[in-house]
């Protein structure tokens, strides 16, 4: 049996997962808030300056 055939057989024999998107989205938001992020007040990166700054010699 080849490598791809073994992987295919393994995928077919593995049980299917049931996904609860409602519960997972709540957990995702809670996980982000624990890391210090907020979906209500997102932190954005500062804008890049338009002018080119010459290095000091």
Steps between C-alpha positions, in 0.01 A plus 500: 500500500625846413520798730200677346288186515581459870402859570175459306416183691575674829274795410211269406529295819518799737170605664331819382500796740178687575566875508300734724579837344305697763692359794834521317453867412434587865810311606700675230393844624574407861843372397579825319386708798725297731792587271419872532319559170152644459266468205318820601812720515754356258858622512621617161854553383619860460506648151826506309651846445461640147836671490828314475728561798867540409743334739733724700866459418 
